[in-house]
Amino acid sequence: MTPRAQPRTGRASGPTTELGLVSDGSWRQEPSQAQRVRILSAMVEVVYGQGLHATSVARVLARSGVSRRTFYELYEDRDDCLVAAVEQALKHAQERVIPAYEAESNWVDAVRAGLLALLSFFDEEPELARLCVVEALAGPPAMLARRQQVLQNLAVMLDVARGGTRDLPPLTAEGVVGGVFAIIHTWLLEARRAPLIGLLNPLMGNIVLPYLGAKAARRELARRAPKPPSTRRRPTATGDLTEGLRMRLTYRTLRSLAAIAEQPGASNREIADAAGISDQGQVSKLLKRLAKLGLIGNTGLGQLAGMANAWTITTKGQELLQAVRLESGQAQGSR
């Protein structure tokens, strides 16, 4: 795949993390990074809602609220932006799948844990699932090449981890991986589909059949209903704070909390602009959830018709942000 051209905009001084944090722990963010997030989020939403063929730069701009000039400072064209969106989606998927896979020592358990993490991720992020599995097939050459590379890497991983193929044909692993994604592809096209996680046992049966035989495949089909995987990651400062929150620290969540910390009394719209959320319904749901978790409070009169919300961060929310900033600084210092 031809490497994508680097953005032509200048970068702010000081290294930044993938969350947009400056290494000194502050939340000052280069303008292009915030706009990049808004554009990529809008790209994923438009593809999910309209389909790849109907996705245009104009529709992405309308969804993101970013200027045409800014878009072309960051990306060569629509296809360049699509490839960037796929890369971001793959990065998020890897962050879930790899730790789950590596936490298990047994081959079958490792494959099962990794597949469970992937299916869970796709269920939680249906827009990213459709982009990577369905729409990528109709994408530009670079997008197709990236998808094929991922499938090949998975096939190699499957064979290498197994440590022997019982004299199986060399294309066995590729056929297994291709079959798994073909089933997921079909499932994602269903208008009223059940959660993908329900495919775990049947898919595991298909995976182990050529390697371990029919008896092992039947064992996978008969296993108990899947539960969310445990990634067994190294404990972190933020992990201690979020253990009981039942939430994932996404970019939008952290940017929303940071916006409220920087602008006490901020309204829904002000927070949405700072976090790069174009859908007012989405920001409303996010803020309600953060309030329910005790991270923010509403001091406005939003409960009354026509009155604006005024959000402030709680001590618990401040502790969470501080932990993220400290963790970010430690990560930068270790590089």
N, C-alpha and C positions, 0 to 999 in steps of 0.2 A: 504494500500500500504506500503510495506516495505521501511523505510526511506533510502534515498540514502546515501552511504558512503561519509564522508567528504573528500575533496581533500587532498592528502597526502603531498602537497607542503607546505612550510612555507609561512607565510604572511609577507608583509612588515610592518614596524612599523608605527603606526598611523592609525586611522580609515579611511575608504574610503567610498564614497558614491557610489550609483549604476552607476554613470557616470564615476567612476574612479578617482574622485577628492579627494585629501588628505584634512583633516579637516583644515589645515592651509591655504587653498585656492590655493595651488600650483597644478601643473599638473603632479607631480611625480607619477608614477603608477607602482604597483607591476607587474613584468613580467607575472605572471600567469593570471592576470586579462585581460591583452591585448590579450594573447594567447587564453584565454577562449572565448573571444568575436569572435576572428577569427574562432575558431573551430565551435562554435554554428552557426555563420553566414554561414559557409561552409556547415554544416550539413543541414540547411534549404534549401540552394540553390541546393544541390545534390539531396535531397528528391524531391524537386519540379521538377527538370529536369529529373531525372532518375527513380523516384518512390522508395518507401520504400524497396521493395525486392531487387532492384539493388544497394541500398546504402550500402557501405562498409567503414570500417575505412580507407582503402587505398585511396578511392576516396575522402573522406573528407580531408585527409592529403594533397593530391595533390591539392585540391582546396584552402585549407587554408595556405599552405606553412609552417605548423607547424610540428615539428618532431614527430615520432611515440612515442619516449620516453616521450615527453611532454604530448601527448594525454593521455597516460596511467598513468601519474602522476595526471591528472585531472579527468579522468573518468575510470570506471572499464572496460567498453567495449562499443561497438556501441550502445546497447540498453540503457545503462546508459546515454550516451550523448543525445540520442533521447528524453528521459524523461526530461532532463535538458532543451532541446530546446523547448519542449512543455510548460514547466513551465514558461520559459521566454516569450513565445508567449501569454500565458494566462495572465501574469502580464501586458503586454502592452495592451491587450484587456480590462482588468479590469480598467486600467487607463483612458480609453475612455468611457466605458459603465457606470460605477458606478456614476461618477459625473453627467452625463446626466440624469440618472434615478433619482437620489436624488434631482435634481433641480426642479422636478415637484411634486406637492402635490396631484393631481388627479391620480387615479390608471391607467386609460386608457392613459393619457398623459405621465405618468412616464414609462409605458411599451413601448409606442411608441418611446419616446426619447431614451430609452436604446437600443431598437432594431435598431433604425436608426443609433445610434453610432456604434453598432456592425457591421451592414451591410456596413457602410462607412469605418470602419477599415478594413474589409475584402476586400473591393474594392481597398483600398490603399496598402494593404499588401497581395497580392494573394498567396505568398509563405507560409505565416503563416496561412492563411485561409485553404489552402489545407492540411497543416501539421496537424492542429487541427481537422478538420472536416472529411477529406477523408482518409488520410494516417494513422491516429490514429487507425482506425478500423482494420488495419493489423499489428499493432504494438505489442510490448511485453506486457505481463500481466500488468505491472506497468503503461504502457501508456493507456491501455484500462480501467484500474481501475480509473485512473485520469480523463479520459473523462467521465466515468459514474458518477463520483462524481460531476463533473461540472454540468451535466444534472440534477442530483437529487437536487443540490443546487438551480438551477434555478427554478425547479418545486416547491420547498418549498417556495422560494421567491415570486413566482407568487400567491400561495395560501394565504400566510400570508399577503401580501400586499393588497389582495382583501378584506380580513376581512369577509369572508363568501362565501360559495359555492353553495347556493340555493339547498341544499340536493343533490349535485352531487356526483357521485361515487368517492372513494378516489384516484383513479388513473387518474382522469381527467387532473390534472396539468401535470403529467408525460407524458400522451398521447399528450397533446398540445405541450409541449417542444420537445418531440421526433419527432412530425410531422414537426415542424418548422425546425429542424436540418436535417431531411430527405429531405426536399425540398431544403435547402441550399446545401446539399451534392450533389443532382442531378444537381443543377444549376452549381456547381463548376466543374462537369465532362463534361459539354458542351464545345466543342472545340471553338466555337465562341459565347460565351454567352454574354448577355447584362449585364450591371452593376447590382450587387446584390441589390443595393438601390432601384431598380425598383420593388422589391418584397415586399417593406414595406407595402403597402396598403393591398394586398392579404393576407400576413401573419398576419397582425393585425386583419383582418376579421376572420381568423381561430382562433385566440387567444381569441377574445371577444365572439365569437358565443356561446360556452357552458356556459359562465358566464352571459352574458347580453342579449342573444337572437339574432334573425335574424335581427331585426331592427338596433341594434347597429353595427352588422357586416356590414350591407349595408352602414351605415354612414362611417365606416372606408374605405370601398372600394371607396367611392365617395370623399374622402378628397383630397385636393390639392396635387400636386407633392411635394415630400419631399425636404427640404432644409437641409444643414449641421446643425447638432445640436449645440445648445449653452450649454456648460457645466457649465457656470456661476461660474467658479472657483474664488477663492480669488485672487485679483490682486497681482501680484508679480513684482519684479524688471525686470525680463526677459520678463514678459508679456507686460510691457510698451514699451520695445525695439522691440519686435517682432510683435506687434499688426498690423503693416502695411506690414509685410514681406511676408505674405502668405506662411509660412513654419512651419514645426514642428522641434523642437530642438531634433533631434535624437542623439544617442551616436556617430554615424559616423560623423555627422555634427560638433559636438563639438570637437571631436578628430581631425578632419581635420583642424578646425580653430586653435586649440591649437598647432598643428604641424607647421602651418605656422607662428604663433606668436613666437614659439621657434626657428624656422629655416627660417629666412627671405631669400627669394630666392629659396625656396624648389621647386623641380620639382614634376610633377604628381606622379611619381613612389615613391618618398620619402614620399609624403603625404599619398599615398595609404598604404605603409608599416606601417606608424605610426598609421593610423586609422583602420587597419585590413581589408582593402578592397582588395580583390583578383582580382576583375574584373576591368581592366584598363578603360573600357568603362564607368563603373559606376562612378569611381572617376572623369573622365573627365566631365561627365554630372553634377555631384555635384559641381565641381569647377566653371564651367560656370554659374551655378545658383547662387552660392555665390557671384561671380563677378557681376552678373546682379543686385543682391540685394545691392551692394555697400559695402559688408563686406570684400572683398579681391580685390587686383589688380594684374595684370600680367605685370611684368617689363621685362620679357624675350622676346625671339624672336620666341615663339612658333607658331606664325602665319605663319612663313616661313617654308617650308618643311624641315624636318630633324632637326629643332632647338628645344631646350627644353624650356618649360615654366619656369618662375621664379616668384613664387607667394609671395606677401607680404600682411600683414593684414592692413586694414584701421582703422581710428579712430573709425568708427562705429562698426567694428568687435571687436576691443579692448574693447569698452564699453560693448558689449554683453558678451564677455568672463568674464569681471570683474563682471558683474551682476550675472552671473551663479556662479562664485566662492564665492561671498558674500552670495548668497542665500544658497549655499551648506554649508558654514560655519555656518550660522544661523540654518540650519536644524540639523547639528551635535550638536550644542550647546544646542539645546532644548531637546536632548535625555537624 
